[in-house]
Amino acid sequence: MGVYVHFPYCLRKCPYCDFASYPAEPERIEHTQYADAIIAELALRAPFIPEDSTLCTVFFGGGTPSLWEPRELGRTLRAIIGAFSRRAADLEVTVECNPSSLDERRAAELLEQGVNRLSVGLQSLDPARLTFLGRLHDAEGGLAALAAARRAGFVRVSGDLIFGVEGGRPQSAEAAAAEAGRVADAGVTHVSAYGLTIESGTLFGELHRKGRLPVATDDVIVDSFFAIESALAARGLGHYEISNYAVPGDEARHNVGYWRGDDYLGLGCAAVGTLSRPDGPRCA
Ligand code: SF4
């Protein structure tokens, strides 16, 4: 089974984001207390972990877990590993990162703590679209974060992109494919490409309600989806799930577990999990 840990802090709230995330300066984040809280929650949930479970994946999502002091993230990881009687020899441990909080030193610290996969939120490589999306980094900063992760020793690095962006500089299908291609050419083994969705309760949602948000047409979004698929296929990244592409063998096992319906334990603010119970309903 897998474990998902939610870290709810970000440097700034992106205008499209409806995740449970709160803006905070790194020095104001209660790094140690948050780890203590997760470990306390783990102690309460541990009795419900089936005895014969093997821990296969741990995913630190958010929010921006690359803001978390690596030693506290590592302390949390060791507690999770200790709660299972068995762990997979190739335990996959992923941390979501933003380029604004990932440099070579931070990547090396995460590697030292036992993290072996990074997922970096680039979202775009176009300056105008990055500004529209409210991102804190520029295109060079995004690519530099990927390079820093690889220099630090990470073999499994993923880049996140958002397509179907009309604001800033309207994104054509060709532009979406070119951005995906540049990310793949940066040496990643995995790309996530999500269509921009407008959610209520966000700044974009409010602007959309007032008719003031530029939105891509369905045709552009569909064309972008297939253009990205072709660009990544040409570079050897297979389309293994709606929004995810990987070099064969580098699919995110944690992600695949969600789609297969595997059990996972959720820890932290806003996390959910799905633990089967012996007396619970069974799939046919
Ligand atoms: S960095 Fe990610 S989690 Fe944080 S506000 Fe932006 S989109 Fe949401």
Boltz pocket constraint, residues with backbone or C-beta under 6 A from the ligand:
constraints:
  - pocket:
      binder: B
      contacts: [[A, 9], [A, 10], [A, 12], [A, 13], [A, 14], [A, 17], [A, 18], [A, 19], [A, 21], [A, 62], [A, 63], [A, 64], [A, 98], [A, 121]]
      max_distance: 6.0
